[in-house]
């Protein structure tokens, strides 16, 4: 019995070490690649300034209260876009690791693929969360009033969104052999998810079929949870979106499902 317990304890230590090592590798690689430091923030910022500023005078969200400008409405969407771009840049490293032989070396190590995927996922999620928190400093410029409790909830929601998007990226990255193919599929999948999440325009007022597509989009509920968290003290300003509890619950469930799918994909891949 003691021998069995020792084996289980050893397996848990190896799993925890593998997760921590892969997480730390993502942090180290990001710090060494200085070109990534501002690139994932610069593009969403340009989206916000150019698109938000250009549509400020001609577009008012249908479900937003009077006085809400498009720059303010678009801000949570751009915050989610930071998560999306970081996910793309981080998970593309899986394709590069396969090409350089690092991934094959990890796969022959005495650790489970669940540990490998979890380490990769948490590393990319941490990077996305850190950059999302930096973008939160622009909330006052957007006219979004935030409190300490609101900020804490926003960080939780951003973690859930980043975790889900990262796992979705891992599902694709583990199957791909070229960075070009990875970029093509990620843009084809993630950009529509973002556009149809309520980030760019609300579900109110769109055609019936498009409204159903948006309601079936899991990222719609992550966006709703983000808006509810940002406007925690002024819930009417969040607009006609699902409540915080159900929206956050669906987002957490989506993260769990994508993690299981990523682990399953990794287990199916040969060396």
N, C-alpha and C positions, 0 to 999 in steps of 0.2 A: 504493500500500500504506500509506504514511504517512497519507494522507488518510482511509483507512478506519479506521486505528487511532485517529486523532484523533476521528472520529465516535463510535467505540465508547467511547472515554474520556470524551467529553462526555456521552454517554447515561448512562454509569455515574455520573458526577458529579451529573447531574440527578436520577437515581433516588435516590442517597444523600441528596441535599439534600431531596427530597420526603419521604422516610421520616423524616429527622431533624426536618423542619419540622412534620409532622403529629404526631410523637411529642411534640415540645415544646409544641405547641398543647394536647394532652391534659393535659400537666402543668400548664400555665398555667391552663387552664380549671378544673381541679380545685382549684388553690390559691385561685382567686377565688371559688369556690362553697363557702363555709365550712359550709353546711348539710350537705354531703356528707362532711365530715371524719370525723364520728363516727357518722353514720347507718348506714353500711354495716357498722360494727363493732357498733353497739348492738343491732341486731336479732338477729344470730347469738349475741351474748352473752346476750341474753334467752332465746333458744332453749336455750342450754347450761344456764343457771342454773335456768330453770323446768322444762323437760322433763327435763334430767339430774337435777336435784334431786328432782323428783316421782317419777321411776321408779327412783331409787337403791335404795330399800328393796324394791321388788317385782320387779325385772328384773335378771338376771345373764346376760350374753352366753354363749351355749351353747359357743362355741369359745374362750373366754378362760380363762386359768388362774385357779385359786382366788385370791380376794383382789382381783380386778379389779372395781372398782365401775363403775356405769353412767356416772358423771361422767367417769371416765377413758376408758372405751370410746367415749363420745360425742364426746370432745374432737377427734379427727382429723376426724370428720364435720362438726363445727362449723367447723373450720379450712377445710374444703372449701366450706362454706356461705358463708364470707367471700368466697372466690373467685367463687362463683356470683352473689352479690348485687352485687359490684363490677362483674362482667361485664354484668349487666342495666342498671345505672345508666350505665355507660360507653358501651355500644353503642347505647343509646337516643339518644345524641347524633347518631348518623348520621341518624336520622329527622328530628331537629330541624334538622340542617344542610341536609337536602334542602328542608325547608319554608321555611327562611330564605334559601335561594339560595346558601349557601356551597359546598355539594357540587357544584352545577352549575359554579361558578367553578373548583373544583379539577379537574373532569373535562375542562375545555377547556384546561388547562395542558399543556405539552409533556412530560408524564411518563406512564409506563405505569400502568395500573390496578393492576398487581401492586404497584408502589411505593406507591400510595395505600392499598391494603388492608393492606400490610405495616406502613406507618406507623400506621394506625389500630389494627391488632392489637397492635403493640408498645407503643403508648401505653396502651391499656386493660390490657394484661398487666402493665405496670410498676406501674400504680395498684393492681391486685389483689395483686401480689406485695408491695408496700410495706405494705399493710394486713394481709396474711397474716403478714408478719414481725412486725408489732406484736402480733398475736394470739398469736404464739409465746411472748411473755413470760409468758403465763398457763400455760404447760406445767407449771411446778412446782406450781401450785395444783391442776392436774388429777392430779398424782401421776405424771407422765410424766418419767422420767429421760432427759435429753438431754446429749450430749457435743458438742464442737466439730465433729467429723466428722459426727455425726448431724444437727446443725443445717445444715451445708452441703448435705448430701444432701436434707434437707427443703426447702430453698430451691430446689434444682434441680427437685424433684418439683412443688412449688407453681407454679413457672414453667411447667412442662409442662401442668399442669392448667389454669391460668389462660389459657394460650395457646390450648388446645383449646376451652375454654368461650367465650373471646372470639371466635374464628373462627366457632364455631357461632352466636353472637349476630349476627355480621356477615352471615352467610348469610341470616338472617331480616331484619335491619335494612335491607339493601340492597333488599329486595323490598317493604318496608312504606311506606305513606304516612301513617299515623297512629300516634301513640304508644299509643293505647288498644289498637289491634290488635296492636302489638308486645308490649305487656305481657301480653296474653292468651295469645299463642302462646308467649312465653318461659316463662311460668309453667306452661303446659300441657306444655312439653317438658322444661325444665330441672329442675323440682321432682321429677317422677318419676325422672329420671336420677339425681338426688341420693338420693332415698329408696331406690332399688333398687341402690345402689352399695355397700352394706355400711356406710354412714355411720350409719344409724339402727338397723339390726338386722343380724346376720350371716346369711350364706347357709345356715349350718348350722341344720337344724331347720325350715326353711320348706318348704312343699309343693313337690313335684317340679317342677311347671310354673314356679313362681315362681323356683326355684333356677336353672332354665335361662335365664329372662329376665334374672336378675342376672348370670349368667356371660356373656351376650351383650352386656351393658351395658359400653361402653368405659370409663365412669367408674369401674366396679368395680375396674379394674386401676390407675387412678390412686389410688384409695383404698387399695388393697393396697400400692402402692409407698410411699405416705405412712406407713402403719402400719409397714412394714418399716424405713423410714428413722428414724422416731421411736424404735423399739425396736431400733436397730441392735446394741446391746450385749446385749440380752435378747430374742432372736428368738422365743422361745416366747411372750412376752407379746403379740406381734402377732396371735396366733390362727391359725386355719386359713385363711390367705389365700395367694394365689400368691407366689412368690419375688420378690425385688427386681428381678433382671435381666429376667425375662420381663414383669413388670408394668410396669416403666419402659419397656421396648421397645415394648409395645403402646400406652402413653400417648403416646410420641413419635410413633409411626406415626399415631395418631389425630389428633394436632396437625398433622402434615403433610397428611393427607387433608382435614381441615377447612379448612386454609389454601388448598389447591388448589381446594376447592369454593367458598370465599369469593371467590377471584380469578375463578373462572368465573362466579359470580353477578354480580360487579361488571361483568364484560365484557359480560354480556347486557343490562345495564340502559341504557336510553336517557337522554339528558339531561332 
